[in-house]
Amino acid sequence: MTKGQPIELMGDITHVDEGRVTVTLGIPVTVNADTVRLVTRYVPPKGKTPLSDNAT
């Protein structure tokens, strides 16, 4: 690694204030908002009908 090299860290955003974002990475870290990329987790669709038909 070298100084100024971009790295990817993943955490939850806990606070947004005037162009700065606080992200929890085990400890809170405050960074400029323009350096943060929002990634949402995949949530599978919730089925409302059963996957198999029952014999009637």
All heavy atoms as TSV, in Angstrom:
chain	resi	resn	atom	element	x	y	z
A	1	MET	N	N	0.837	-1.170	0.000
A	1	MET	CA	C	0.000	0.000	0.000
A	1	MET	C	C	0.886	1.238	0.000
A	1	MET	O	O	1.946	1.249	0.590
A	1	MET	CB	C	-0.915	0.014	1.215
A	1	MET	CG	C	-1.984	-1.051	1.146
A	1	MET	SD	S	-3.119	-1.114	2.547
A	1	MET	CE	C	-3.848	0.473	2.521
A	2	THR	N	N	0.378	2.274	-0.644
A	2	THR	CA	C	1.094	3.540	-0.677
A	2	THR	C	C	0.177	4.645	-0.171
A	2	THR	O	O	-1.052	4.496	-0.160
A	2	THR	CB	C	1.547	3.885	-2.105
A	2	THR	OG1	O	0.396	4.006	-2.939
A	2	THR	CG2	C	2.471	2.828	-2.661
A	3	LYS	N	N	0.761	5.743	0.248
A	3	LYS	CA	C	0.001	6.871	0.751
A	3	LYS	C	C	-0.874	7.444	-0.364
A	3	LYS	O	O	-0.410	7.648	-1.483
A	3	LYS	CB	C	0.956	7.944	1.260
A	3	LYS	CG	C	0.260	9.121	1.877
A	3	LYS	CD	C	1.264	10.096	2.417
A	3	LYS	CE	C	0.579	11.285	3.029
A	3	LYS	NZ	N	1.541	12.259	3.558
A	4	GLY	N	N	-2.157	7.655	-0.057
A	4	GLY	CA	C	-3.097	8.197	-1.029
A	4	GLY	C	C	-3.775	7.155	-1.891
A	4	GLY	O	O	-4.596	7.481	-2.729
A	5	GLN	N	N	-3.427	5.886	-1.706
A	5	GLN	CA	C	-4.038	4.825	-2.491
A	5	GLN	C	C	-5.465	4.593	-2.015
A	5	GLN	O	O	-5.711	4.469	-0.815
A	5	GLN	CB	C	-3.230	3.543	-2.340
A	5	GLN	CG	C	-3.775	2.373	-3.117
A	5	GLN	CD	C	-2.929	1.127	-2.922
A	5	GLN	OE1	O	-1.924	1.161	-2.216
A	5	GLN	NE2	N	-3.342	0.039	-3.522
A	6	PRO	N	N	-6.455	4.542	-2.923
A	6	PRO	CA	C	-7.834	4.280	-2.499
A	6	PRO	C	C	-8.008	2.838	-2.035
A	6	PRO	O	O	-7.432	1.919	-2.609
A	6	PRO	CB	C	-8.667	4.550	-3.755
A	6	PRO	CG	C	-7.719	4.443	-4.889
A	6	PRO	CD	C	-6.358	4.765	-4.360
A	7	ILE	N	N	-8.784	2.658	-0.960
A	7	ILE	CA	C	-9.120	1.332	-0.466
A	7	ILE	C	C	-10.623	1.280	-0.236
A	7	ILE	O	O	-11.282	2.306	-0.110
A	7	ILE	CB	C	-8.363	0.973	0.832
A	7	ILE	CG1	C	-8.696	1.972	1.942
A	7	ILE	CG2	C	-6.878	0.915	0.593
A	7	ILE	CD1	C	-8.125	1.590	3.284
A	8	GLU	N	N	-11.164	0.098	-0.192
A	8	GLU	CA	C	-12.598	-0.074	0.007
A	8	GLU	C	C	-12.855	-0.585	1.412
A	8	GLU	O	O	-12.327	-1.621	1.810
A	8	GLU	CB	C	-13.154	-1.050	-1.014
A	8	GLU	CG	C	-14.652	-1.204	-0.934
A	8	GLU	CD	C	-15.204	-2.050	-2.063
A	8	GLU	OE1	O	-14.665	-1.980	-3.173
A	8	GLU	OE2	O	-16.168	-2.779	-1.811
A	9	LEU	N	N	-13.639	0.161	2.160
A	9	LEU	CA	C	-14.043	-0.225	3.508
A	9	LEU	C	C	-15.563	-0.284	3.534
A	9	LEU	O	O	-16.230	0.540	2.926
A	9	LEU	CB	C	-13.550	0.793	4.532
A	9	LEU	CG	C	-12.044	1.020	4.571
A	9	LEU	CD1	C	-11.715	2.188	5.476
A	9	LEU	CD2	C	-11.344	-0.228	5.053
A	10	MET	N	N	-16.110	-1.236	4.247
A	10	MET	CA	C	-17.555	-1.376	4.313
A	10	MET	C	C	-18.019	-1.183	5.741
A	10	MET	O	O	-17.442	-1.742	6.671
A	10	MET	CB	C	-17.968	-2.753	3.800
A	10	MET	CG	C	-17.599	-2.955	2.359
A	10	MET	SD	S	-17.945	-4.594	1.776
A	10	MET	CE	C	-19.685	-4.518	1.551
A	11	GLY	N	N	-19.073	-0.364	5.919
A	11	GLY	CA	C	-19.627	-0.124	7.235
A	11	GLY	C	C	-20.967	0.569	7.119
A	11	GLY	O	O	-21.440	0.875	6.029
A	12	ASP	N	N	-21.584	0.815	8.244
A	12	ASP	CA	C	-22.884	1.474	8.285
A	12	ASP	C	C	-22.696	2.972	8.499
A	12	ASP	O	O	-21.895	3.393	9.341
A	12	ASP	CB	C	-23.735	0.902	9.423
A	12	ASP	CG	C	-24.068	-0.561	9.203
A	12	ASP	OD1	O	-24.276	-0.944	8.040
A	12	ASP	OD2	O	-24.112	-1.307	10.188
A	13	ILE	N	N	-23.461	3.786	7.762
A	13	ILE	CA	C	-23.428	5.230	7.945
A	13	ILE	C	C	-24.234	5.577	9.184
A	13	ILE	O	O	-25.375	5.159	9.332
A	13	ILE	CB	C	-23.993	5.948	6.714
A	13	ILE	CG1	C	-23.096	5.691	5.510
A	13	ILE	CG2	C	-24.134	7.441	6.964
A	13	ILE	CD1	C	-23.611	6.277	4.227
A	14	THR	N	N	-23.616	6.325	10.093
A	14	THR	CA	C	-24.292	6.673	11.340
A	14	THR	C	C	-24.639	8.150	11.435
A	14	THR	O	O	-25.519	8.517	12.199
A	14	THR	CB	C	-23.426	6.291	12.553
A	14	THR	OG1	O	-22.170	6.957	12.454
A	14	THR	CG2	C	-23.220	4.791	12.622
A	15	HIS	N	N	-23.948	9.018	10.658
A	15	HIS	CA	C	-24.218	10.449	10.754
A	15	HIS	C	C	-23.799	11.137	9.457
A	15	HIS	O	O	-22.773	10.807	8.875
A	15	HIS	CB	C	-23.436	11.045	11.930
A	15	HIS	CG	C	-23.758	12.478	12.202
A	15	HIS	ND1	N	-24.974	12.891	12.664
A	15	HIS	CD2	C	-23.021	13.597	12.055
A	15	HIS	CE1	C	-24.970	14.196	12.808
A	15	HIS	NE2	N	-23.778	14.659	12.435
A	16	VAL	N	N	-24.622	12.110	9.004
A	16	VAL	CA	C	-24.319	12.916	7.827
A	16	VAL	C	C	-24.390	14.369	8.245
A	16	VAL	O	O	-25.382	14.804	8.841
A	16	VAL	CB	C	-25.319	12.637	6.681
A	16	VAL	CG1	C	-25.023	13.513	5.481
A	16	VAL	CG2	C	-25.308	11.171	6.306
A	17	ASP	N	N	-23.333	15.158	7.938
A	17	ASP	CA	C	-23.314	16.557	8.358
A	17	ASP	C	C	-22.449	17.385	7.409
A	17	ASP	O	O	-21.235	17.193	7.354
A	17	ASP	CB	C	-22.757	16.669	9.780
A	17	ASP	CG	C	-22.820	18.070	10.338
A	17	ASP	OD1	O	-23.765	18.797	10.006
A	17	ASP	OD2	O	-21.912	18.434	11.103
A	18	GLU	N	N	-23.059	18.299	6.652
A	18	GLU	CA	C	-22.382	19.290	5.809
A	18	GLU	C	C	-21.220	18.732	4.994
A	18	GLU	O	O	-20.078	19.166	5.120
A	18	GLU	CB	C	-21.895	20.457	6.664
A	18	GLU	CG	C	-23.012	21.237	7.303
A	18	GLU	CD	C	-22.511	22.434	8.094
A	18	GLU	OE1	O	-21.388	22.897	7.837
A	18	GLU	OE2	O	-23.248	22.894	8.953
A	19	GLY	N	N	-21.502	17.763	4.165
A	19	GLY	CA	C	-20.466	17.225	3.296
A	19	GLY	C	C	-19.573	16.183	3.915
A	19	GLY	O	O	-18.623	15.725	3.284
A	20	ARG	N	N	-19.837	15.802	5.134
A	20	ARG	CA	C	-19.063	14.750	5.803
A	20	ARG	C	C	-19.992	13.622	6.229
A	20	ARG	O	O	-21.142	13.849	6.574
A	20	ARG	CB	C	-18.329	15.302	7.013
A	20	ARG	CG	C	-17.281	16.301	6.629
A	20	ARG	CD	C	-16.497	16.710	7.816
A	20	ARG	NE	N	-15.479	17.668	7.412
A	20	ARG	CZ	C	-14.405	17.901	8.104
A	20	ARG	NH1	N	-14.196	17.283	9.235
A	20	ARG	NH2	N	-13.523	18.772	7.671
A	21	VAL	N	N	-19.451	12.432	6.230
A	21	VAL	CA	C	-20.227	11.246	6.584
A	21	VAL	C	C	-19.438	10.466	7.626
A	21	VAL	O	O	-18.235	10.267	7.481
A	21	VAL	CB	C	-20.464	10.362	5.343
A	21	VAL	CG1	C	-21.182	9.086	5.708
A	21	VAL	CG2	C	-21.244	11.120	4.292
A	22	THR	N	N	-20.114	10.023	8.684
A	22	THR	CA	C	-19.479	9.174	9.688
A	22	THR	C	C	-19.910	7.734	9.428
A	22	THR	O	O	-21.095	7.430	9.383
A	22	THR	CB	C	-19.875	9.605	11.109
A	22	THR	OG1	O	-19.488	10.965	11.296
A	22	THR	CG2	C	-19.192	8.747	12.147
A	23	VAL	N	N	-18.926	6.878	9.243
A	23	VAL	CA	C	-19.152	5.463	8.953
A	23	VAL	C	C	-18.585	4.643	10.104
A	23	VAL	O	O	-17.484	4.912	10.581
A	23	VAL	CB	C	-18.455	5.063	7.637
A	23	VAL	CG1	C	-18.721	3.610	7.299
A	23	VAL	CG2	C	-18.907	5.962	6.494
A	24	THR	N	N	-19.339	3.645	10.553
A	24	THR	CA	C	-18.864	2.776	11.625
A	24	THR	C	C	-18.129	1.591	11.023
A	24	THR	O	O	-18.693	0.803	10.282
A	24	THR	CB	C	-20.043	2.297	12.483
A	24	THR	OG1	O	-20.710	3.425	13.010
A	24	THR	CG2	C	-19.561	1.421	13.628
A	25	LEU	N	N	-16.842	1.484	11.342
A	25	LEU	CA	C	-16.005	0.378	10.888
A	25	LEU	C	C	-15.440	-0.360	12.096
A	25	LEU	O	O	-14.295	-0.759	12.122
A	25	LEU	CB	C	-14.836	0.915	10.047
A	25	LEU	CG	C	-15.194	1.776	8.851
A	25	LEU	CD1	C	-13.952	2.423	8.278
A	25	LEU	CD2	C	-15.911	0.954	7.813
A	26	GLY	N	N	-16.255	-0.498	13.117
A	26	GLY	CA	C	-15.770	-0.971	14.412
A	26	GLY	C	C	-15.578	0.233	15.316
A	26	GLY	O	O	-15.929	0.216	16.474
A	27	ILE	N	N	-15.000	1.283	14.758
A	27	ILE	CA	C	-14.911	2.596	15.400
A	27	ILE	C	C	-15.464	3.613	14.403
A	27	ILE	O	O	-15.430	3.389	13.197
A	27	ILE	CB	C	-13.455	2.964	15.785
A	27	ILE	CG1	C	-12.572	2.978	14.549
A	27	ILE	CG2	C	-12.909	2.036	16.829
A	27	ILE	CD1	C	-11.200	3.568	14.788
A	28	PRO	N	N	-16.009	4.747	14.868
A	28	PRO	CA	C	-16.524	5.727	13.912
A	28	PRO	C	C	-15.395	6.438	13.167
A	28	PRO	O	O	-14.403	6.847	13.749
A	28	PRO	CB	C	-17.299	6.717	14.786
A	28	PRO	CG	C	-17.020	6.363	16.190
A	28	PRO	CD	C	-16.304	5.074	16.237
A	29	VAL	N	N	-15.551	6.542	11.836
A	29	VAL	CA	C	-14.581	7.213	10.974
A	29	VAL	C	C	-15.345	8.245	10.152
A	29	VAL	O	O	-16.341	7.920	9.529
A	29	VAL	CB	C	-13.885	6.197	10.038
A	29	VAL	CG1	C	-12.940	6.894	9.082
A	29	VAL	CG2	C	-13.165	5.139	10.837
A	30	THR	N	N	-14.876	9.509	10.162
A	30	THR	CA	C	-15.520	10.571	9.409
A	30	THR	C	C	-14.728	10.858	8.145
A	30	THR	O	O	-13.519	11.072	8.195
A	30	THR	CB	C	-15.632	11.848	10.262
A	30	THR	OG1	O	-16.362	11.541	11.456
A	30	THR	CG2	C	-16.370	12.941	9.517
A	31	VAL	N	N	-15.424	10.848	6.999
A	31	VAL	CA	C	-14.794	11.076	5.701
A	31	VAL	C	C	-15.632	12.063	4.905
A	31	VAL	O	O	-16.789	12.333	5.245
A	31	VAL	CB	C	-14.635	9.766	4.907
A	31	VAL	CG1	C	-13.699	8.806	5.599
A	31	VAL	CG2	C	-15.976	9.105	4.683
A	32	ASN	N	N	-15.065	12.606	3.831
A	32	ASN	CA	C	-15.821	13.484	2.947
A	32	ASN	C	C	-16.894	12.685	2.228
A	32	ASN	O	O	-16.658	11.549	1.814
A	32	ASN	CB	C	-14.900	14.142	1.917
A	32	ASN	CG	C	-13.974	15.138	2.555
A	32	ASN	OD1	O	-14.284	15.720	3.587
A	32	ASN	ND2	N	-12.825	15.329	1.944
A	33	ALA	N	N	-18.066	13.290	2.052
A	33	ALA	CA	C	-19.186	12.580	1.442
A	33	ALA	C	C	-18.924	12.235	-0.016
A	33	ALA	O	O	-19.455	11.254	-0.520
A	33	ALA	CB	C	-20.459	13.410	1.564
A	34	ASP	N	N	-18.087	13.003	-0.712
A	34	ASP	CA	C	-17.833	12.707	-2.119
A	34	ASP	C	C	-16.913	11.504	-2.316
A	34	ASP	O	O	-16.766	11.014	-3.428
A	34	ASP	CB	C	-17.264	13.925	-2.836
A	34	ASP	CG	C	-15.966	14.430	-2.230
A	34	ASP	OD1	O	-15.600	13.974	-1.128
A	34	ASP	OD2	O	-15.332	15.293	-2.860
A	35	THR	N	N	-16.323	10.984	-1.251
A	35	THR	CA	C	-15.474	9.798	-1.359
A	35	THR	C	C	-16.225	8.516	-1.004
A	35	THR	O	O	-15.674	7.433	-1.143
A	35	THR	CB	C	-14.247	9.909	-0.437
A	35	THR	OG1	O	-14.684	10.011	0.908
A	35	THR	CG2	C	-13.400	11.107	-0.794
A	36	VAL	N	N	-17.482	8.643	-0.583
A	36	VAL	CA	C	-18.269	7.485	-0.153
A	36	VAL	C	C	-19.143	7.011	-1.305
A	36	VAL	O	O	-19.751	7.803	-2.010
A	36	VAL	CB	C	-19.153	7.857	1.062
A	36	VAL	CG1	C	-20.045	6.702	1.453
A	36	VAL	CG2	C	-18.294	8.278	2.225
A	37	ARG	N	N	-19.194	5.703	-1.503
A	37	ARG	CA	C	-20.062	5.106	-2.507
A	37	ARG	C	C	-21.101	4.262	-1.780
A	37	ARG	O	O	-20.754	3.395	-0.970
A	37	ARG	CB	C	-19.248	4.219	-3.447
A	37	ARG	CG	C	-20.092	3.566	-4.528
A	37	ARG	CD	C	-19.226	2.777	-5.470
A	37	ARG	NE	N	-18.476	1.763	-4.736
A	37	ARG	CZ	C	-18.372	0.496	-5.126
A	37	ARG	NH1	N	-18.936	0.088	-6.222
A	37	ARG	NH2	N	-17.679	-0.365	-4.402
A	38	LEU	N	N	-22.369	4.524	-2.047
A	38	LEU	CA	C	-23.451	3.799	-1.387
A	38	LEU	C	C	-23.682	2.467	-2.077
A	38	LEU	O	O	-23.871	2.399	-3.286
A	38	LEU	CB	C	-24.736	4.626	-1.407
A	38	LEU	CG	C	-25.959	3.982	-0.773
A	38	LEU	CD1	C	-25.720	3.732	0.713
A	38	LEU	CD2	C	-27.172	4.844	-0.979
A	39	VAL	N	N	-23.651	1.411	-1.289
A	39	VAL	CA	C	-23.911	0.068	-1.788
A	39	VAL	C	C	-24.989	-0.528	-0.908
A	39	VAL	O	O	-24.863	-0.552	0.311
A	39	VAL	CB	C	-22.637	-0.813	-1.724
A	39	VAL	CG1	C	-22.931	-2.222	-2.191
A	39	VAL	CG2	C	-21.537	-0.190	-2.548
A	40	THR	N	N	-26.060	-0.995	-1.517
A	40	THR	CA	C	-27.128	-1.622	-0.737
A	40	THR	C	C	-27.010	-3.135	-0.845
A	40	THR	O	O	-26.566	-3.670	-1.860
A	40	THR	CB	C	-28.523	-1.182	-1.230
A	40	THR	OG1	O	-28.628	-1.478	-2.615
A	40	THR	CG2	C	-28.709	0.305	-1.019
A	41	ARG	N	N	-27.403	-3.797	0.183
A	41	ARG	CA	C	-27.343	-5.245	0.210
A	41	ARG	C	C	-28.487	-5.844	-0.592
A	41	ARG	O	O	-29.567	-5.273	-0.687
A	41	ARG	CB	C	-27.432	-5.752	1.641
A	41	ARG	CG	C	-26.252	-5.344	2.463
A	41	ARG	CD	C	-26.377	-5.874	3.850
A	41	ARG	NE	N	-25.228	-5.452	4.641
A	41	ARG	CZ	C	-25.147	-5.575	5.933
A	41	ARG	NH1	N	-26.131	-6.097	6.615
A	41	ARG	NH2	N	-24.073	-5.169	6.575
A	42	TYR	N	N	-28.261	-7.021	-1.147
A	42	TYR	CA	C	-29.304	-7.731	-1.874
A	42	TYR	C	C	-30.265	-8.360	-0.877
A	42	TYR	O	O	-29.856	-9.043	0.059
A	42	TYR	CB	C	-28.691	-8.820	-2.754
A	42	TYR	CG	C	-29.731	-9.697	-3.385
A	42	TYR	CD1	C	-30.502	-9.241	-4.434
A	42	TYR	CD2	C	-29.964	-10.983	-2.910
A	42	TYR	CE1	C	-31.459	-10.043	-5.015
A	42	TYR	CE2	C	-30.922	-11.789	-3.481
A	42	TYR	CZ	C	-31.670	-11.311	-4.540
A	42	TYR	OH	O	-32.627	-12.107	-5.094
A	43	VAL	N	N	-31.551	-8.107	-1.089
A	43	VAL	CA	C	-32.592	-8.705	-0.267
A	43	VAL	C	C	-33.480	-9.510	-1.202
A	43	VAL	O	O	-34.087	-8.951	-2.117
A	43	VAL	CB	C	-33.422	-7.627	0.468
A	43	VAL	CG1	C	-34.525	-8.272	1.276
A	43	VAL	CG2	C	-32.529	-6.775	1.335
A	44	PRO	N	N	-33.544	-10.821	-1.022
A	44	PRO	CA	C	-34.365	-11.626	-1.919
A	44	PRO	C	C	-35.840	-11.277	-1.766
A	44	PRO	O	O	-36.288	-10.892	-0.688
A	44	PRO	CB	C	-34.092	-13.065	-1.479
A	44	PRO	CG	C	-33.554	-12.963	-0.105
A	44	PRO	CD	C	-32.896	-11.627	0.004
A	45	PRO	N	N	-36.604	-11.379	-2.849
A	45	PRO	CA	C	-38.036	-11.071	-2.762
A	45	PRO	C	C	-38.751	-12.047	-1.844
A	45	PRO	O	O	-38.402	-13.220	-1.775
A	45	PRO	CB	C	-38.528	-11.198	-4.198
A	45	PRO	CG	C	-37.503	-12.001	-4.894
A	45	PRO	CD	C	-36.208	-11.795	-4.175
A	46	LYS	N	N	-39.736	-11.531	-1.140
A	46	LYS	CA	C	-40.516	-12.357	-0.224
A	46	LYS	C	C	-41.740	-12.888	-0.966
A	46	LYS	O	O	-42.571	-12.129	-1.429
A	46	LYS	CB	C	-40.951	-11.550	0.988
A	46	LYS	CG	C	-39.773	-11.087	1.815
A	46	LYS	CD	C	-40.207	-10.294	3.000
A	46	LYS	CE	C	-38.988	-9.844	3.783
A	46	LYS	NZ	N	-39.310	-8.968	4.865
A	47	GLY	N	N	-41.809	-14.199	-1.072
A	47	GLY	CA	C	-42.938	-14.827	-1.759
A	47	GLY	C	C	-44.180	-14.827	-0.880
A	47	GLY	O	O	-44.117	-15.096	0.310
A	48	LYS	N	N	-45.315	-14.512	-1.476
A	48	LYS	CA	C	-46.566	-14.499	-0.718
A	48	LYS	C	C	-47.378	-15.756	-0.954
A	48	LYS	O	O	-48.330	-16.018	-0.268
A	48	LYS	CB	C	-47.376	-13.274	-1.089
A	48	LYS	CG	C	-46.650	-12.002	-0.705
A	48	LYS	CD	C	-47.498	-10.784	-0.907
A	48	LYS	CE	C	-46.676	-9.584	-0.563
A	48	LYS	NZ	N	-47.303	-8.625	0.235
A	49	THR	N	N	-46.972	-16.528	-1.949
A	49	THR	CA	C	-47.677	-17.780	-2.218
A	49	THR	C	C	-46.732	-18.938	-1.914
A	49	THR	O	O	-45.508	-18.810	-2.059
A	49	THR	CB	C	-48.126	-17.862	-3.691
A	49	THR	OG1	O	-46.981	-17.754	-4.521
A	49	THR	CG2	C	-49.104	-16.747	-4.027
A	50	PRO	N	N	-47.263	-20.077	-1.480
A	50	PRO	CA	C	-46.396	-21.227	-1.199
A	50	PRO	C	C	-45.722	-21.730	-2.480
A	50	PRO	O	O	-46.258	-21.595	-3.581
A	50	PRO	CB	C	-47.337	-22.265	-0.617
A	50	PRO	CG	C	-48.705	-21.831	-0.999
A	50	PRO	CD	C	-48.648	-20.362	-1.216
A	51	LEU	N	N	-44.552	-22.336	-2.332
A	51	LEU	CA	C	-43.823	-22.825	-3.481
A	51	LEU	C	C	-44.413	-24.115	-4.046
A	51	LEU	O	O	-44.175	-24.447	-5.197
A	51	LEU	CB	C	-42.359	-23.058	-3.093
A	51	LEU	CG	C	-41.588	-21.794	-2.698
A	51	LEU	CD1	C	-40.181	-22.166	-2.254
A	51	LEU	CD2	C	-41.537	-20.825	-3.848
A	52	SER	N	N	-45.166	-24.861	-3.263
A	52	SER	CA	C	-45.771	-26.096	-3.751
A	52	SER	C	C	-47.272	-26.071	-3.502
A	52	SER	O	O	-47.760	-25.428	-2.571
A	52	SER	CB	C	-45.158	-27.314	-3.036
A	52	SER	OG	O	-45.435	-27.237	-1.664
A	53	ASP	N	N	-47.981	-26.766	-4.357
A	53	ASP	CA	C	-49.437	-26.859	-4.217
A	53	ASP	C	C	-49.780	-28.026	-3.298
A	53	ASP	O	O	-49.184	-29.099	-3.382
A	53	ASP	CB	C	-50.097	-27.078	-5.564
A	53	ASP	CG	C	-49.953	-25.875	-6.481
A	53	ASP	OD1	O	-49.870	-24.762	-5.947
A	53	ASP	OD2	O	-49.910	-26.073	-7.691
A	54	ASN	N	N	-50.747	-27.808	-2.421
A	54	ASN	CA	C	-51.213	-28.877	-1.538
A	54	ASN	C	C	-52.369	-29.618	-2.220
A	54	ASN	O	O	-53.192	-29.013	-2.888
A	54	ASN	CB	C	-51.688	-28.318	-0.207
A	54	ASN	CG	C	-50.525	-27.739	0.585
A	54	ASN	OD1	O	-49.382	-28.159	0.400
A	54	ASN	ND2	N	-50.819	-26.795	1.455
A	55	ALA	N	N	-52.432	-30.927	-2.050
A	55	ALA	CA	C	-53.534	-31.715	-2.602
A	55	ALA	C	C	-54.805	-31.395	-1.834
A	55	ALA	O	O	-54.800	-31.288	-0.617
A	55	ALA	CB	C	-53.224	-33.201	-2.500
A	56	THR	N	N	-55.869	-31.201	-2.583
A	56	THR	CA	C	-57.154	-30.884	-1.931
A	56	THR	C	C	-58.110	-32.012	-1.966
A	56	THR	O	O	-58.054	-32.938	-2.661
A	56	THR	CB	C	-57.808	-29.664	-2.595
A	56	THR	OG1	O	-57.946	-29.922	-3.979
A	56	THR	CG2	C	-56.993	-28.434	-2.340
